Amino acid sequence: MGVADYGLLTTSNGSVVPYTLSSASLEGSVSIGPGGIQPLYVLDSSPDAYSIQLNAVLTDVDVNGNSTYQFWTQDVVVYYAQAHLLYLVSNVWNFSGALFSANTLVAHGPNGSVYDGAFYMAEQQLTGITYPFTVNLYLNTSVVAGNQTVDFGAVISSGSGTLVEPFDWVTFFAGLPQMAPASPAAFTADGTAYDPEGHTNDFELVLGGPGGGSQVNVYSANATLALDYWNESVGGYQAVPSALDYGGDSGESASGVNVAWDSGTAGPFATLSTGPSILTGLWNDSGTPGSATVDLGASPSNAFVFFEPAAGVFTVAEPEWAPTVQSNTISLSAGSYSASAMLAGYTAAAAPMSVYTATTHYSWAPVLPAAPGSGVTTPIWVWNDTQFPAVSTGGLGTAAAPYLIADTQTQPMSEVFGVMNDFTFPVFTGVLFVGTNASVELNNSGPFATNLPEGATGTIPGVTGLPATNDLSLTFYNVSNVALVGSRNISGWFTYDLYTSPAYYATYNVVFWNSTHNLVALNHFNTSSGALYFYGGSHNTVWNNTIRWAPPPASPVPMFPQPQTTGILDGESGDLLFDNAIYTPITAVTPNYDLYTGLAHTYLDTWNVTRSTLPTVRYVSGFPNVPLYGSIVNTSYQGGNFWWDYGFPSNPYGRIPYNASDGISHGGDYVPLVPSWVLTIDVVSGLTPGTPWGVVLEEPSGNVSDQNSTTSALLFVVVDGQYHFTVVPPALNYSIPAGGELNVTGPAILELAFYPDNGTLTGSVVPASASVDLDGAPVNLTRTGAFAVQLPPGLYRVNASARLYHPLVVTTRVESDNTTVLDLVLVPYNGTLRGSISPASAALVVGGRGVTLGAGGGFNVSLPPKVYELIASAPGYATQYANVTVSGNATTTVNLTLAPSTSGGRGLSSLDWELLGVGVALGIVVLLVLLVRLQRHPPPPATAESSATGPPRPPTQIPPGASGP
C-alpha cells in the first residue's frame, strides 16, 4: 500500500486516459511521525520489520548493443522497529524475459552481488534510527563512459542527525568500446502497454513486508508519502500527475493501513494511518482528499472488524480487515461501506456505513451476542490478558486454574480469513497471542482450517490451482504461561517459495517468538511445511509431541519440497525438549547464527532428561495440571526423544549425542529413545505345511535382516521407523503383497497370501474368425487365430465357436511355470444336395462316390461344404458333367436331364470308345506330318547365275497371287 503512478489519468467525466511519463530521476519522500508504523507479522523471520520501497521500471536499457531491455529497479528501506535497525537495500531485476547474464553489468557498488543469475542486490545497515524520522529515496539514471548507470541514494533524518547515503550503483554493459555510446535510459510510467514480462510500467512508493514477497500487518500507522519525478523542462521535482494507493510490481504487501491523500505546497501526497487496506484511486484518479475518523468499540474488544466498499471500480473480492488493537480509532476514505464484526463463539454483527465527508467523525460499537458451542468460526487473537475471558470456556488465568480455550471446529472458517498475498503469505494466523502473561491452556482446539478466497486459485501469479482450504498457524509473540496441549492435528501448508531454508522465514505451524515459560505437550503435528519454531525466548518445554510429515495437498504447482520439512527449529537457549517422536525429513535445527540479526550466535538447549524409569513423574513449573511421565514410544526408560533417523549411517546407534546430522549445532540428545516392537509376518493362505519361505527386511538404518520359515509365521524385533520388505515365496508360488514399505510405530502384523505361479496356455483356432473363451472369459486372438495367456495352474474349460461350424468344448490343464499347447480345429456344418435326374435309370456320381437315386430319379444327400463334380450317365444318353457348390447348413438343388445319344443303334461300348480314340489320335499325327512337309520350299532351279558370286537375281515378273520375296 502507498502511492503509484501507472500512466492512467481519470478525467472529470470519469473516463480513463493513458499517458507515458519518462524521467531520469525519481524521489520518494517518507515522513514517519511520532508513534511511527507499528507492524507485527509473526510468520516473517523478523515479525516487527517492514519495508518502504521506491520502485520503477527503467526502459531503453542498452545491453550488448540491444537497447530494448527493461529493468525493475528498487531503492528500499527495511526497518526493524524494536531494534531500531535500518537497512538500505538496492535491487535490480530483468523485466525483459531473460535472467541476469554474466555480462549484463559492467560494474556495480562494492556491497552488491548478482544472486543465482536472477537479480542484483546490495545492502547497508544503519543503527540507532528511532521514530520520528524521514527518508528521501532517489533513483537516478545517467550515461557514464558510454554505459547507462543507475544510482541508488537515500537521505535519512532523525533525532540523531542527517545521513546522506549514495549507497549503491550499477552500470549496464552497452557493448565493446568500438560501439557507439549508449543513449540515456529513462524511468517510465506507461499506461498504454505492458512490458515484455506482462508487468505494468509504473512508479511506486509503497509499504510492504521486509522482503521476499512477505506480508506485514500494521496495527498503528502515522506517516506520509510523496512520489515525485524530475521534470526536465522546469528543472525540478514534481508530484506524479496521477496516483493509485497500491503498487503493481512489488511482491511485498501490507494489511491494516489506510491510504488517503491531501495537497501541500509541493503538491499532492499520500497519508498512511490505521485502517482497512482498500484499493482505491488518489489524486486525479477518482479519489477524494482526506479521510474520516471512525471509532470502533466492538464488544468483545478482540472481535475482527471488516469493511467492504459497497461500490467502486476498486472493490475487493472480500472485506478488508481494520485493526483495532492499539486503538479503536481508524481512518476511512469517503464512500459507502458495509461493516462487519465477528468472533469465534459469538454471533456476527453487520451494519452499512456511509462516509460523506473526509472530516466527519463516526462511531460504531456493535455488541456481539454470545453463541456457546459454535466453535472455531474465526481465528482466536488475544492482545492482552483482559481479552482471554471472551474466548475461554472457563478458568481464572492462574496456574492452578488456567483459562481454558477448547473450541473445536466443525467447518472451515470464512474465506475472509484465508486471504493471501501474491507469494501466498497468509494475512491471518489461526491463533495470535501478543504480550500475555496469564496462565492459559489451549486444549484440543482448532484445527483452525479456513477456506481460501475464490480468486486465490486464479489470481496469484504462478500458483494457479491452490487447494480449497488451509490450516492456519498458531503464533505466540512475547507471551508466557501458555500451554498448547492435546491438539490432535496441527497442520497446514506453505508453498515452497516461502521456505527456501530451515531458518529463513518463520513459516511454521506453531511459532513462539520472544516467549518464555511455555509448554507444548501431547500434540500431533502433521506438517506440510515446518512444525515448531522458537526464537528469542527461553525456558520453554516441549514434551510428548508426535511430529510427522504430511504430503502437501494435491495441486498443479509444487506446494512444498519434502526434503526441507523441519520438525523443530529452536533459535533460543534454555529450552527442554524430550520424549517427542519426530519423523520429519529434517528432524531438528538449532542454527549457529541469530535468526533475527543474522549475526553469529550459539544456542544451548537440553534435549533429554536423565535416564530414569517409566513411573517417574515430572512437572513443569507453572503447569501443575500436566504431569510428564512415561515414554512416547515402546522403551522401558525415560530419556530423550525418538528420532526416526537414529540408526542410519549418518546417525548410527551409539553415537552420542544425536545432533540431527549437525543440524543441532551445539549439544544434542544424549539419551535418544530406541523402542523395540515385535513385527509378526503371518501367512493367512496358500502355504503347504513344511514348504520353506522367507522375508528380507531392510531396516531404517540400511541394515538388512532376513528370516526363513516352514510354518505360517515369522517374528522380527524392530524399532519405530520406515522398513522395506521383500517376500521370498515358496517355489513355484508368488506372494500378495510381494514387498513394499512398512511404517512401524508399534507392534505390527503383516499378512501374506501365497498363490501358485502362473503357467502359459498357447495355441490357435481354425478358422481364425472363431471366438474362444476360457471359463467364460474371452481370449484375445491374433488375425491368424493364435493366442497366448498367463493363467494360474488348474483345469480350464475352453469353448471355441464360429458361424457355420460345430462348437468345440475341451478341457485342458495349465501347470506352474509350464506351457500348454492347445490347437483347436472346428468342423463345419454339412450342406444338402438334392434334385432329380431324367431318365430315372441314370447313374449319378458326386465327388467320386456313387449316389443311389430314388423313385423318379430323385436324390437327397448330406455333404460337407465344398465344390463337387457331378457325373450323370445312362445307356443311350450322352453323359453329363457339372460342378456344384455345397454350402454349410444350406440346401443346393440340381435337376439334370440327359440328352439321347446321336450315334444310332446301340451305343458304343467302352472298348469301342477306346479304339476309336486311338484311331483318331493316329490320324491326327499323320495329318501333322503332312502339313510340316508341305511347308518346306523346294530349292531354286540351277542357273548359271546361281553359281556366281553374290545373291541370285529375282525373276523379272511376279506371277499374280504369288508371295513376295
Helices and strands as residue ranges (DSSP letters): E 2-5, E 8-10, E 16-18, E 20-23, E 25-32, E 38-39, E 49-63, E 66-80, E 85-94, E 105-108, E 112-115, E 119-127, E 133-144, E 147-158, E 161-172, E 186-190, E 203-208, E 215-220, E 222-231, E 236-239, E 253-255, E 257-264, E 267-274, E 292-296, E 304-309, E 320-321, E 329-332, E 335-342, E 349-355, E 361-364, E 380-382, G 385-387, H 388-391, E 403-405, G 415-418, E 431-434, E 440-443, E 449-451, H 456-459, E 469-471, E 474-477, E 482-485, E 490-492, G 496-498, E 508-513, E 519-521, E 524-527, E 530-535, E 541-543, E 546-549, G 562-564, E 566-571, E 576-578, E 581-582, E 586-589, E 612-613, E 617-620, E 623-629, E 637-638, E 642-643, E 677-685, E 693-698, E 704-709, E 713-718, E 721-728, E 733-736, E 739-744, E 748-756, E 759-766, E 771-774, E 777-778, E 786-791, E 794-801, E 808-814, E 819-825, E 831-838, E 843-846, E 849-851, G 855-857, E 858-863, E 866-873, E 880-886, E 891-897, H 910-935, G 945-947
